Amino acid sequence: MKEFDYIIIGGGCAGLSLAYELETNNKLKDKTLAIIEPREDYKRDKTWSFWKVFSHNFDDCVKKSWNNFTINIPNHTKYIDCQSTPYQTIDSGRFYEKILFKLKLNKNIQFFKSVDEVDKSGSIIFNSVPNFENKESKLWQHFSGVEIETDKDFFDDEIFNLMDFDCDQRNRVHFFYTLPFSKKNALVETTWISELNNKNLEDYEDQINNYLGNDLNIRNCKINFIEKGAIPLFRQKNENKSNEIYIGSAGGMTRLSTGYTFLNIQEQSRYIRENIENIKNVNLFKINSKYDFLDKILLKVLKKNSTEMGNIFFKVFNTKPKTAINFLSNKSNFFEDIEVILKMPKWKFLKELI
Ligand SMILES: Cc1cc2nc3c(=O)[nH]c(=O)nc-3n(C[C@H](O)[C@H](O)[C@H](O)COP(=O)(O)OP(=O)(O)OC[C@H]3O[C@@H](n4cnc5c(N)ncnc54)[C@H](O)[C@@H]3O)c2cc1C
């Protein structure tokens, strides 16, 4: 079996982002890399969105970018300007195509379907394969979305809706998310934060049809793409091995309160590339622990006060737009943290903290 300097297990968002970062920074000229990925072919499977709080490698995969968004709770809508950190949506199909095209030009990079096909003994391994224990009873952000096309101009594509909480909550956290890519084309998603063992919440198709018909007033549309997924809002337990580093969602790159992961993956890839020659001896890249601490309290409050979550997220945006966006994108300073914390219902948070 062949040996490699580096092995990336899982050629998804994190695995491919890391491989691209290494390749485009000439770290694979004299080193070999095996990428282990079982999927047969790559096609569009996800839509990754985030506020662009720093530059990344994938501006040419952006499907649409917005400078304004709204957030709704019953009887209130907030309009927020995000011009300095536009909200971008990346088409995963374009992302896979761009990266695979580049990687296939380097003979030092090889693809395999299973880890049993390579000799792992002397390699540095970057592992992005999820390892979920007791997954049913833990909190997830689970969702389903449809990309629709209307026959007439319908959407204002200059502004997207981040969260519309003006909907059936069923004693959980529920909101709709609408990304208008053009006047006739939008992704409309129903999103829940709950344990996975509650199958009653998974009538996604009915939820979306109701929302399209009754809230958005869309009677006729064509569905071009369906997205379905679940993002773990908990940290995975990984075995500690000296030559194995966990990356991506498996490596703790998901923000627990929001599910945002894509930009954290890009930051982790950059950190690994910068330290690749000495990677076994440097600290692991982590999301700043203050966010894990605050998010875990928020999730505890959420478990007991699910129906108030809309109000709580709404209040985060009662701060300056830059403050809220920096906070949700792990880029807030001490004063911005305080500004957000002061908007939270203090007794509920203190109770969970104690
Ligand atoms: C539908 C969806 C939409 C999302 N939208 C957003 C968003 O808008 N913004 C955001 O910031 N985050 C978003 N996320 C969260 C996060 O960005 C994604 O989950 C992202 O794909 C995580 O990257 P990853 O590499 O950790 O996992 P993945 O991209 O899932 O990659 C893991 C890879 O491992 C492979 N694999 C599985 N088992 C094995 C095995 N045994 N051996 C080898 N390989 C294996 C899989 O085939 C897969 O390719 C979304 C998640 C989902 C599911």
The ligand as an SDF file (V2000), in Angstrom:
LIG
                    3D

 53 58  0  0  0  0  0  0  0  0999 V2000
  -27.4730   21.2560    3.9050 C   0  0  0  0  0  0  0  0  0  0  0  0
  -26.4720   22.0480    4.7220 C   0  0  0  0  0  0  0  0  0  0  0  0
  -26.3850   23.4340    4.5620 C   0  0  0  0  0  0  0  0  0  0  0  0
  -25.4460   24.1660    5.3130 C   0  0  0  0  0  0  0  0  0  0  0  0
  -25.4060   25.5290    5.1560 N   0  0  0  0  0  0  0  0  0  0  0  0
  -24.4670   26.2360    5.8160 C   0  0  0  0  0  0  0  0  0  0  0  0
  -24.3710   27.6450    5.6300 C   0  0  0  0  0  0  0  0  0  0  0  0
  -25.2100   28.2450    4.9470 O   0  0  0  0  0  0  0  0  0  0  0  0
  -23.3660   28.3130    6.2460 N   0  0  0  0  0  0  0  0  0  0  0  0
  -22.4420   27.6780    7.0320 C   0  0  0  0  0  0  0  0  0  0  0  0
  -21.5280   28.3340    7.5350 O   0  0  0  0  0  0  0  0  0  0  0  0
  -22.5570   26.3540    7.2700 N   0  0  0  0  0  0  0  0  0  0  0  0
  -23.5290   25.6140    6.6820 C   0  0  0  0  0  0  0  0  0  0  0  0
  -23.6150   24.2610    6.9050 N   0  0  0  0  0  0  0  0  0  0  0  0
  -22.7160   23.6460    7.8980 C   0  0  0  0  0  0  0  0  0  0  0  0
  -21.3300   23.2810    7.3210 C   0  0  0  0  0  0  0  0  0  0  0  0
  -20.7550   24.3690    6.6580 O   0  0  0  0  0  0  0  0  0  0  0  0
  -21.3930   22.1150    6.3820 C   0  0  0  0  0  0  0  0  0  0  0  0
  -21.9390   20.9930    7.0240 O   0  0  0  0  0  0  0  0  0  0  0  0
  -20.0340   21.7300    5.8030 C   0  0  0  0  0  0  0  0  0  0  0  0
  -20.2530   20.8720    4.7240 O   0  0  0  0  0  0  0  0  0  0  0  0
  -19.1440   21.0460    6.8540 C   0  0  0  0  0  0  0  0  0  0  0  0
  -17.9650   20.6300    6.2280 O   0  0  0  0  0  0  0  0  0  0  0  0
  -17.2300   19.2720    6.6360 P   0  0  0  0  0  0  0  0  0  0  0  0
  -16.1150   19.0860    5.7210 O   0  0  0  0  0  0  0  0  0  0  0  0
  -16.9980   19.2790    8.1080 O   0  0  0  0  0  0  0  0  0  0  0  0
  -18.3340   18.1330    6.3990 O   0  0  0  0  0  0  0  0  0  0  0  0
  -18.8130   17.6080    4.9760 P   0  0  0  0  0  0  0  0  0  0  0  0
  -18.8390   18.7100    3.9810 O   0  0  0  0  0  0  0  0  0  0  0  0
  -20.0680   16.8610    5.2280 O   0  0  0  0  0  0  0  0  0  0  0  0
  -17.6590   16.5920    4.5530 O   0  0  0  0  0  0  0  0  0  0  0  0
  -17.4550   15.3460    5.1690 C   0  0  0  0  0  0  0  0  0  0  0  0
  -17.0610   14.3890    4.0500 C   0  0  0  0  0  0  0  0  0  0  0  0
  -16.7020   13.1260    4.6290 O   0  0  0  0  0  0  0  0  0  0  0  0
  -17.1390   12.1140    3.7260 C   0  0  0  0  0  0  0  0  0  0  0  0
  -17.2030   10.8510    4.4730 N   0  0  0  0  0  0  0  0  0  0  0  0
  -18.2200   10.3730    5.2320 C   0  0  0  0  0  0  0  0  0  0  0  0
  -17.8610    9.1850    5.7660 N   0  0  0  0  0  0  0  0  0  0  0  0
  -16.6060    8.9210    5.3510 C   0  0  0  0  0  0  0  0  0  0  0  0
  -15.6760    7.8620    5.5940 C   0  0  0  0  0  0  0  0  0  0  0  0
  -15.9960    6.8330    6.3710 N   0  0  0  0  0  0  0  0  0  0  0  0
  -14.4500    7.9320    5.0200 N   0  0  0  0  0  0  0  0  0  0  0  0
  -14.1050    8.9860    4.2570 C   0  0  0  0  0  0  0  0  0  0  0  0
  -14.9370   10.0260    3.9990 N   0  0  0  0  0  0  0  0  0  0  0  0
  -16.1650    9.9920    4.5440 C   0  0  0  0  0  0  0  0  0  0  0  0
  -18.4800   12.6140    3.2430 C   0  0  0  0  0  0  0  0  0  0  0  0
  -18.8810   11.9840    2.0220 O   0  0  0  0  0  0  0  0  0  0  0  0
  -18.1920   14.1010    3.0650 C   0  0  0  0  0  0  0  0  0  0  0  0
  -17.7820   14.4180    1.7610 O   0  0  0  0  0  0  0  0  0  0  0  0
  -24.5650   23.5010    6.2150 C   0  0  0  0  0  0  0  0  0  0  0  0
  -24.7050   22.1220    6.4020 C   0  0  0  0  0  0  0  0  0  0  0  0
  -25.6390   21.4090    5.6760 C   0  0  0  0  0  0  0  0  0  0  0  0
  -25.7500   19.9180    5.9280 C   0  0  0  0  0  0  0  0  0  0  0  0
  1  2  1  0
  2  3  1  0
  2 52  2  0
  3  4  2  0
  4  5  1  0
  4 50  1  0
  5  6  2  0
  6  7  1  0
  6 13  1  0
  7  8  2  0
  7  9  1  0
  9 10  1  0
 10 11  2  0
 10 12  1  0
 12 13  2  0
 13 14  1  0
 14 15  1  0
 14 50  1  0
 15 16  1  0
 16 17  1  0
 16 18  1  0
 18 19  1  0
 18 20  1  0
 20 21  1  0
 20 22  1  0
 22 23  1  0
 23 24  1  0
 24 25  2  0
 24 26  1  0
 24 27  1  0
 27 28  1  0
 28 29  2  0
 28 30  1  0
 28 31  1  0
 31 32  1  0
 32 33  1  0
 33 34  1  0
 33 48  1  0
 34 35  1  0
 35 36  1  0
 35 46  1  0
 36 37  1  0
 36 45  1  0
 37 38  2  0
 38 39  1  0
 39 40  1  0
 39 45  2  0
 40 41  1  0
 40 42  2  0
 42 43  1  0
 43 44  2  0
 44 45  1  0
 46 47  1  0
 46 48  1  0
 48 49  1  0
 50 51  2  0
 51 52  1  0
 52 53  1  0
M  END
$$$$
